[in-house]
Amino acid sequence: MPNETAPNETAPNETASNETASNENPTDAARLAALIGELSHLSTEQADTSRGDLDLLPTLDLVRAMNAEDRRVPEAIAAQAERIAEAVDGITDRFRRGGRLIYIGAGTAGRVGVLDASECPPTFGTDPGMVVGLIAGGEVAIRDAVENAEDDDRAAAESLRGLGLGESDTVVGISASGRTPYVLGGLAYAREVGAFAVAIAANAGSAIGAAADVPIEVVVGPEFVTGSTRLKAGTAQKLVVNMLSTLSMIRLGKTYRGVMVDLQATNEKLRARSVRTLIQLSGAAQDDAVRALTEAGGSVKLALLMLFSGASAEVAAPALAASHGILRDAIAALG
């Protein structure tokens, strides 16, 4: 029949399909095999068979088992204390030069960075541009997964270039696996322009660690649910970025006697907290604390200096500026 193909012949469309398969599939298969091999060596991807079938355990046992696993995180972070301190000192030094702290990450790691950056202005009275969070896939990825965004090794560099990244800045790359292309590309660009590069990974000997000036590799081991790195790895990331931002802000004088003093009274709750802080630290009466806070334009640190020194806002503000925002130094200067 005219439309039939001889037994040993292949229809034209089948030939094209087979040629495509032979051209693409071996490459795809090789890439997949290589990635599987790479992941198989990561501690975050291992399965802990000692836990057995979690779905068969009573809920209370699940709670206790997961809590026991989470207790490993602080110990793993403690093992990286020296590197975290090195990173904090480097970040602080660059802040003093007018630089910024910029987090980059994909998925959970990116969200951790964005969260920490967004909490710095209300906590420490910083400009929103001082601590920045970049996430693979852009802002939509904060809430929704953006497919393949983490595999783009040029996107972070493009975003950093758009921010005018320079040698006074710090880039902190966050990746549980320690191999995320988005993060690797960003750290490579940071090193290229002379910025301070820090890596936070959950595996030892990570690729991002090798690409950074300071590698912080918090090895938390297999996850409670295998491969779900939003768990222990994500918790470790949150604790480490808490340290990086909070401790550098302490070094910049944004706390006094362990209390936040650079917050701004921008809503009712923060105003009440501000007045309470003034009373707690200075011993002033509530009316005096409220008056000082009003005269200081809502600045707790300036109001404290006024209460401690008895100086007016017009005198206290320049003294605080001359002390580079360090309240202790400003109190001594006016004392």
WOQUIGI-V770974 format. One record per backbone hydrogen bond with DSSP energy under -1.0 kcal/mol. CO is the residue of the C=O (numbers start at 1). NH is the residue of the N-H. Records with the same first field share a line. If there is no record, write none. Layout:
# WOQUIGI-V770974
CO = NH  NH
This chain:
# WOQUIGI-V770974
1 = 4
6 = 9
11 = 15
12 = 16
13 = 17
14 = 18
15 = 19
16 = 20
17 = 21
18 = 22
19 = 23
20 = 24
21 = 25
24 = 28
25 = 29
26 = 30
27 = 31
28 = 32
29 = 33
30 = 34
31 = 35
32 = 36
33 = 37
34 = 38
35 = 39
36 = 40
38 = 41
39 = 42
42 = 45
43 = 46
47 = 49
48 = 51
49 = 52
52 = 54
53 = 56
54 = 57
58 = 62
59 = 63
60 = 64
61 = 65
62 = 66
63 = 67
64 = 68
65 = 69
66 = 70
67 = 71
69 = 72
70 = 73
72 = 76
73 = 77
74 = 78
75 = 79
77 = 80
78 = 81
80 = 84
81 = 85
82 = 86
83 = 87
84 = 88
85 = 89
86 = 90
87 = 91
88 = 92
89 = 93
90 = 94
91 = 95
92 = 96
94 = 99
95 = 98
100 = 170
101 = 132
102 = 172
103 = 134
104 = 174
105 = 136
106 = 109
107 = 111
108 = 112
109 = 113
110 = 114
111 = 115
112 = 116
113 = 117
114 = 118
115 = 119
119 = 123
120 = 124
121 = 125
127 = 130
130 = 101
132 = 103
134 = 105
135 = 138
138 = 141
139 = 142
140 = 143  144
146 = 149
148 = 151
149 = 152
150 = 182
151 = 153
154 = 158
155 = 159
156 = 160
157 = 161
158 = 162
159 = 163
160 = 165
161 = 164
166 = 169
169 = 196
170 = 102
171 = 198
172 = 104
173 = 200
176 = 202
178 = 208
180 = 184
181 = 185
182 = 186
183 = 187
184 = 188
185 = 189
186 = 190
187 = 191
188 = 192
189 = 193
190 = 195
196 = 171
197 = 213  214
198 = 173
199 = 216
200 = 175
201 = 218
206 = 210
207 = 211
209 = 212
214 = 199
216 = 201
217 = 219
218 = 220
225 = 228
227 = 229
228 = 231
231 = 235
232 = 236
233 = 237
234 = 238
235 = 239
236 = 240
237 = 241
238 = 242
239 = 243
240 = 244
241 = 245
242 = 246
243 = 247
244 = 248
245 = 249
246 = 250
247 = 251
248 = 252
249 = 254
250 = 253
254 = 261
256 = 259
259 = 256
261 = 301
263 = 300
264 = 266
267 = 271
268 = 272
269 = 273
270 = 274
271 = 275
272 = 276
273 = 277
274 = 278
275 = 279
276 = 280
277 = 281
278 = 282
279 = 283
285 = 289
286 = 290
287 = 291
288 = 292
289 = 293
290 = 294
291 = 295
292 = 296
293 = 298
294 = 297
296 = 299
298 = 265
299 = 303
300 = 304
301 = 305
302 = 306
303 = 307
304 = 308
305 = 309
306 = 310
312 = 316
313 = 317
315 = 319
316 = 320
317 = 321
318 = 322
319 = 323
320 = 325
321 = 324
323 = 326
326 = 330
327 = 331
328 = 332
329 = 333
330 = 334
